[in-house]
Amino acid sequence: MDAVASPAQSYRRRVVDDELDDLVTGVAALAIEGAKGVGKTATATVRASTAYRLDDPTSRAVLAADPTRVVRGQPPVLLDEWQLMPQTWDLVRRDVDRDPTPGRFLLTGSASPRTPGTHSGAGRVVQVRMRPMSLAERGFAPSVSLGELLRGGRPAVSGSTSSALPDYVHEIVGGGFPGLRDLPRRALRAQLDGYLARVVDRDFPDLGQEVRRPDALRRWMAAYAAATSTTASYETIRDAATSGEGDKPARTTTGPYRDTLERLWLLDPVSAWTPSTNHMKRLGSAPKHHLADPALACRLLGVSEEMLLDGRESGPPVPRDGTLLGALFESLVTLGVRVFAQNAEASVGHLRTKGGEREVDLVVSRDDGYVVAVEVKLAAEVGEHDVRHLHWLREQIGPRLLDAVIVTTGREAYRRPDGVAVVPAALLGP
């Protein structure tokens, strides 16, 4: 057990802190979940009075000898990486049944275990997703609020930024893991390579998933990275991972790959949007593929800033519309939109008709079915061709479309005469 000191002055507040502030006054136990390295421990530690670091063998041994210590500590009690001792979840759940006083427990988890007998925690433990840092959390200065757009009324859109394409490429490759933000590029590459190696060598076995052919798993992950921002079928990804080899892994092998990587929060696909009205019947249902952070995709594919800016590509051949850089820029924007949408209690999907004639990159939905549609464009200028799908969606759902946005690499935020908001990625915030 560690007594937690006062919050560190160096802590950089995250968007998810607003959500936690709202929940902690009415919820006894909060579980912050997400991939390793996204900042869960730092965010939980500044809120905790007592901490148990369950990734430390000594802490686990202490709790194994006397599990009830969990519920006797000075609240808020933090159980960091609780999935390494899944029984702690049930201890917390039962104690919350006994005493539902708000703000008693914080749990962080980098994996979703499937331990028989572990209760879901529904009604006792509220789960909160934490993702890597959005551009707004990395020090960019947003002037357009997604939350305000979701309130409707088409608010004024303005602001300017000096950020340009090279800056976004720098962020794509650099990633949003807080602990890696200040590293020199060679050290960053080494850390990300180590991160991915640990996934294969340690995290899979820790979740009970045997990896008989680590090279095959790594190739499948690279193929998934190549499919970033596409709706490629899993069969296409499997084919790309083997480059036509006759001994491609069976679906019974690649299925568990996908399942385990999702449990580790490393795959973060965007589901197809399902409108609340049923007259749009020709929409596709395939998810759009994204890794937790586009920097991981860059390392899996072996691409650098220079390669992306020069238009050079690498990795398995997966069909896509546009360039790899365009796909990775969309993934960067998607990361931010999901962080901001969660803060606004909204969900994020994508729209694609079954024949692919119409597509909207992101559809941000309120609970009542009203939406903000977002297109992502790897360019500074926006023309009539770029807004055609947004206008089509407005024709389909009418006033349920609260706003339409194109996120660009340009310098100015403004509204077009047709009402579409044009927003540089650096200027979009919560």
C-alpha positions in Angstrom: 0.0 0.0 0.0 1.2 3.5 -0.8 0.0 6.7 0.9 -0.6 9.2 -1.9 0.9 12.6 -1.7 -0.8 15.8 -2.7 -1.5 16.0 -6.5 1.7 16.7 -8.4 2.0 20.2 -9.8 3.2 18.7 -13.1 0.0 16.8 -13.8 -1.6 17.9 -17.1 -5.4 17.9 -16.8 -7.1 15.6 -19.3 -10.5 16.0 -20.9 -11.7 12.9 -19.0 -11.1 14.7 -15.8 -14.3 16.7 -16.4 -16.3 13.5 -16.7 -14.7 12.1 -13.5 -15.5 15.3 -11.7 -19.1 15.0 -12.6 -19.3 11.3 -11.7 -17.3 11.2 -8.4 -20.0 13.2 -6.5 -22.6 10.5 -7.1 -20.7 7.2 -7.8 -19.0 5.1 -5.2 -16.5 3.3 -7.5 -15.1 4.4 -10.8 -13.1 2.2 -13.2 -10.8 4.1 -15.6 -10.0 1.8 -18.5 -7.8 2.0 -21.6 -4.6 0.9 -23.2 -1.4 0.9 -21.3 0.4 4.2 -21.3 -2.6 6.5 -21.9 -2.3 8.1 -18.5 -4.8 6.3 -16.3 -2.5 5.9 -13.3 -1.5 9.6 -13.3 -5.1 10.7 -13.5 -6.3 8.4 -10.8 -3.3 9.1 -8.5 -4.0 12.8 -8.2 -7.5 11.8 -6.9 -6.5 9.0 -4.5 -5.6 9.0 -0.8 -4.5 5.4 -0.8 -3.0 3.4 -3.6 -2.4 -0.3 -4.3 -0.1 -0.8 -7.3 -1.1 -4.3 -8.4 1.5 -4.4 -11.1 4.0 -4.6 -8.2 4.5 -8.2 -6.9 4.9 -7.0 -3.3 1.6 -5.1 -3.4 -0.2 -8.2 -4.8 1.3 -10.4 -2.1 0.1 -8.1 0.6 -3.4 -8.0 -0.7 -3.4 -11.8 -1.4 -2.6 -12.3 2.3 -5.3 -9.9 3.5 -7.7 -8.9 0.7 -9.9 -6.9 3.0 -7.2 -4.2 3.2 -8.7 -2.9 0.0 -11.8 -1.7 1.7 -10.1 -0.4 4.9 -7.8 2.2 3.3 -8.4 6.0 3.5 -10.7 6.8 0.5 -10.5 7.3 -2.3 -8.7 4.0 -2.6 -6.9 3.3 -5.9 -6.5 -0.2 -7.3 -4.0 0.3 -10.1 -4.1 -2.4 -12.8 -6.9 -4.2 -10.9 -7.1 -6.9 -13.7 -4.0 -8.5 -12.3 -6.0 -9.5 -9.2 -9.5 -9.8 -10.6 -10.9 -10.8 -7.2 -10.5 -7.2 -6.1 -13.3 -6.1 -8.4 -15.7 -8.3 -6.5 -14.4 -7.0 -3.2 -15.1 -3.5 -4.3 -18.5 -4.4 -5.6 -19.6 -6.0 -2.4 -18.3 -3.2 -0.3 -20.1 -0.7 -2.4 -23.3 -2.7 -1.8 -22.6 -2.3 1.9 -21.7 1.4 1.7 -22.5 3.4 -1.4 -21.0 6.6 -0.3 -19.7 8.4 -3.4 -16.0 8.7 -4.2 -14.7 5.7 -2.3 -12.9 3.7 -5.0 -10.9 4.2 -8.1 -9.8 1.3 -10.3 -7.6 1.4 -13.4 -7.3 -1.4 -15.9 -5.3 -2.0 -19.1 -7.1 -5.1 -20.0 -10.6 -6.5 -19.8 -10.2 -9.9 -18.1 -12.6 -12.8 -18.6 -12.4 -14.5 -15.2 -15.2 -16.9 -14.5 -17.3 -15.6 -11.6 -16.2 -12.0 -11.9 -19.4 -9.8 -11.6 -20.0 -7.2 -14.2 -20.2 -4.5 -11.5 -23.3 -3.0 -13.1 -24.9 -0.5 -10.8 -21.9 -0.5 -8.5 -18.8 0.3 -10.6 -19.0 2.9 -13.4 -16.6 2.3 -16.2 -14.9 5.3 -17.9 -12.9 5.0 -21.1 -9.6 6.9 -21.4 -7.8 7.2 -24.7 -4.4 8.8 -25.7 -4.1 12.5 -25.7 -6.1 14.5 -28.2 -4.5 17.5 -29.9 -6.2 19.8 -27.4 -4.5 17.9 -24.6 -1.1 18.0 -26.3 -0.9 21.8 -26.1 -2.9 23.0 -29.2 -5.3 25.8 -28.6 -8.8 24.9 -29.8 -11.4 27.6 -30.6 -14.3 25.4 -31.8 -16.1 23.2 -29.2 -17.6 19.9 -30.4 -19.8 20.1 -27.2 -21.2 23.4 -28.3 -21.9 22.1 -31.9 -23.8 19.2 -30.3 -26.1 21.6 -28.5 -27.4 22.9 -31.9 -28.1 26.3 -33.2 -25.0 26.3 -35.5 -22.9 28.6 -33.4 -20.3 30.9 -34.9 -17.1 29.3 -35.9 -13.8 31.2 -35.9 -10.1 31.0 -35.0 -6.8 30.6 -36.6 -3.7 28.4 -36.2 -0.2 28.3 -37.4 -0.3 24.5 -37.5 0.2 23.0 -40.9 0.6 19.5 -42.4 4.1 18.9 -41.0 2.9 19.6 -37.5 0.1 17.0 -37.9 2.5 14.5 -39.3 4.7 15.1 -36.3 1.8 14.4 -34.0 0.7 11.3 -35.9 4.2 9.7 -35.5 4.8 11.1 -32.0 1.5 9.8 -30.6 -0.6 10.7 -27.6 1.0 8.6 -24.8 1.9 11.1 -22.1 5.0 9.4 -20.9 6.5 9.4 -24.4 5.7 13.0 -25.5 9.1 14.5 -24.8 11.4 11.8 -26.1 13.8 12.2 -28.9 12.6 10.5 -32.0 15.0 7.5 -31.8 14.1 6.9 -28.2 10.4 7.2 -29.1 10.7 4.6 -31.8 12.5 2.3 -29.4 9.8 2.7 -26.7 7.0 2.1 -29.1 8.7 -1.0 -30.5 9.1 -2.2 -26.9 5.4 -1.5 -26.3 4.4 -3.6 -29.2 6.8 -6.4 -28.3 5.4 -6.5 -24.8 1.9 -6.9 -26.2 3.0 -10.1 -28.0 5.4 -11.5 -25.5 3.7 -10.6 -22.2 0.2 -9.2 -22.5 -1.2 -12.0 -24.6 0.1 -14.8 -22.3 -1.1 -12.7 -19.2 -4.6 -13.0 -20.7 -4.3 -16.7 -21.2 -3.9 -16.4 -25.0 -1.0 -18.6 -26.2 0.9 -17.1 -29.2 2.5 -20.0 -31.1 3.7 -17.9 -33.9 4.6 -14.4 -32.7 5.7 -13.4 -36.2 2.2 -14.2 -37.6 0.6 -12.1 -34.9 2.9 -9.2 -35.6 2.1 -9.5 -39.3 -1.6 -9.5 -38.6 -1.2 -6.4 -36.4 0.7 -4.7 -39.3 -2.1 -5.6 -41.7 -4.6 -4.1 -39.4 -2.5 -1.0 -39.1 -2.5 -0.8 -42.9 -6.3 -1.0 -42.9 -6.5 2.2 -40.7 -9.6 4.3 -41.5 -11.0 1.6 -43.9 -13.8 -0.9 -43.6 -11.7 -3.7 -45.1 -13.0 -7.1 -44.2 -11.2 -9.2 -41.7 -10.6 -11.7 -44.6 -8.8 -8.9 -46.5 -6.7 -8.1 -43.5 -5.9 -11.8 -43.1 -4.8 -12.1 -46.7 -2.7 -8.9 -46.4 -1.0 -10.3 -43.4 0.3 -13.3 -45.3 1.0 -11.8 -48.8 -0.6 -14.7 -50.5 1.2 -17.4 -48.6 -0.4 -20.8 -48.6 -0.1 -21.3 -44.9 -2.1 -18.3 -43.8 -3.4 -18.5 -40.3 -6.9 -19.9 -39.9 -9.9 -17.7 -38.8 -9.8 -19.6 -35.5 -6.4 -18.1 -35.0 -6.9 -14.5 -36.2 -10.3 -14.3 -34.4 -8.6 -14.6 -31.0 -5.9 -12.1 -32.1 -8.6 -9.6 -32.6 -10.5 -10.4 -29.5 -7.4 -10.2 -27.3 -6.2 -6.9 -28.8 -9.7 -5.4 -28.2 -9.5 -6.6 -24.6 -6.2 -4.8 -24.3 -7.9 -1.7 -25.7 -5.4 -1.6 -28.6 -8.0 -2.0 -31.3 -10.5 0.9 -31.3 -12.8 0.4 -34.3 -15.6 2.9 -35.0 -18.9 1.1 -35.4 -21.2 1.8 -38.2 -23.8 4.5 -37.4 -27.3 3.2 -36.9 -29.8 6.1 -37.3 -32.8 6.3 -34.9 -35.1 6.5 -37.9 -35.4 3.5 -40.1 -35.9 5.0 -43.6 -32.1 4.8 -44.4 -32.0 1.1 -45.2 -28.9 0.7 -47.4 -26.2 1.5 -44.8 -23.2 -0.7 -44.3 -22.6 -2.4 -41.0 -18.8 -3.0 -41.1 -16.7 -1.1 -38.5 -14.0 1.3 -39.5 -10.6 0.2 -38.3 -8.4 2.2 -35.9 -5.7 1.4 -33.4 -5.6 3.1 -30.1 -3.1 5.6 -31.4 -1.9 6.2 -35.0 1.7 6.2 -33.7 1.3 2.5 -33.1 0.2 2.1 -36.7 3.3 4.0 -37.9 5.6 1.7 -36.0 3.9 -1.4 -37.2 4.2 -0.2 -40.8 7.7 1.2 -40.4 6.9 4.7 -41.6 8.5 7.9 -40.5 7.5 11.6 -40.8 9.7 12.0 -43.8 8.2 9.0 -45.6 4.6 10.2 -44.9 5.4 13.7 -46.2 7.1 12.3 -49.3 4.1 10.1 -50.0 6.0 6.9 -49.5 4.1 4.0 -48.1 5.1 0.7 -46.4 3.5 -2.4 -45.0 0.9 -4.9 -46.2 -1.2 -4.0 -49.3 -4.7 -3.2 -48.1 -7.1 -1.4 -50.5 -8.0 2.2 -49.4 -9.3 5.4 -50.9 -6.5 7.9 -50.8 -3.1 7.8 -49.2 -1.8 6.2 -46.0 -1.1 9.7 -44.6 -4.8 10.6 -45.3 -5.9 7.5 -43.4 -3.6 8.3 -40.4 -4.7 11.9 -40.3 -8.3 10.7 -40.2 -7.3 8.4 -37.3 -5.7 11.3 -35.4 -8.8 13.4 -35.8 -11.0 10.4 -34.9 -9.1 10.0 -31.6 -9.8 13.6 -30.7 -13.5 13.5 -31.7 -14.0 10.4 -29.6 -12.4 12.1 -26.6 -14.6 15.2 -27.0 -17.8 13.2 -27.8 -17.4 11.1 -24.6 -17.1 14.3 -22.6 -20.4 15.5 -24.1 -22.1 12.1 -23.4 -22.3 11.4 -27.2 -21.4 8.4 -29.2 -19.3 8.2 -32.5 -20.0 6.1 -35.5 -19.3 6.2 -39.2 -21.7 6.1 -42.2 -21.1 4.2 -45.4 -23.8 3.0 -47.8 -23.5 -0.7 -48.8 -22.2 0.2 -52.3 -19.9 2.8 -51.0 -21.5 5.6 -53.0 -22.0 7.8 -49.8 -19.7 8.0 -46.9 -19.4 10.3 -43.8 -16.2 9.7 -41.8 -17.7 10.4 -38.3 -21.3 10.8 -37.1 -21.4 12.1 -33.5 -24.8 11.2 -31.9 -26.6 12.6 -28.9 -28.9 10.2 -27.0 -32.0 11.7 -28.7 -30.7 10.8 -32.2 -29.6 14.3 -33.2 -26.2 14.3 -34.8 -23.1 16.3 -35.9 -21.5 14.9 -39.1 -17.8 15.2 -39.5 -15.7 14.7 -42.6 -11.9 14.7 -42.5 -9.9 16.1 -45.4 -6.1 16.1 -45.7 -6.0 19.5 -47.4 -6.3 23.1 -46.5 -9.0 24.1 -49.0 -12.5 22.8 -49.2 -14.5 22.7 -52.4 -18.1 21.7 -53.4 -17.0 18.1 -54.1 -15.9 17.8 -50.4 -19.3 18.7 -48.9 -21.5 16.6 -51.2 -22.0 13.7 -48.7 -22.8 16.2 -45.9 -25.5 17.8 -48.0 -26.8 14.4 -48.9 -27.1 13.4 -45.2 -28.9 16.7 -44.5 -31.4 15.7 -47.2 -31.9 12.3 -45.6 -32.4 13.3 -41.9 -33.3 17.0 -42.1 -33.2 18.9 -38.8 -31.8 15.9 -36.9 -28.5 17.0 -38.5 -27.5 19.6 -35.9 -24.3 20.6 -37.8 -21.9 19.5 -40.5 -18.1 19.9 -40.1 -15.1 19.4 -42.3 -11.8 19.0 -40.4 -8.8 20.1 -42.4 -5.1 20.9 -42.3 -5.8 24.6 -43.1 -5.2 27.7 -41.0 -8.7 29.3 -40.5 -12.0 28.1 -39.0 -15.1 29.5 -40.7 -18.6 28.7 -41.9 -19.2 28.3 -45.6 -22.2 30.0 -47.2 -24.0 26.6 -47.2 -23.6 26.4 -43.4 -20.9 23.7 -43.3 -18.2 24.5 -40.7 -14.6 24.2 -41.8 -12.3 23.6 -38.8 -8.5 23.0 -38.8 -7.8 19.9 -36.7 -5.7 22.0 -34.2 -8.8 24.2 -33.5 -11.3 21.4 -32.6 -11.7 20.8 -28.9 -14.2 19.6 -26.3 
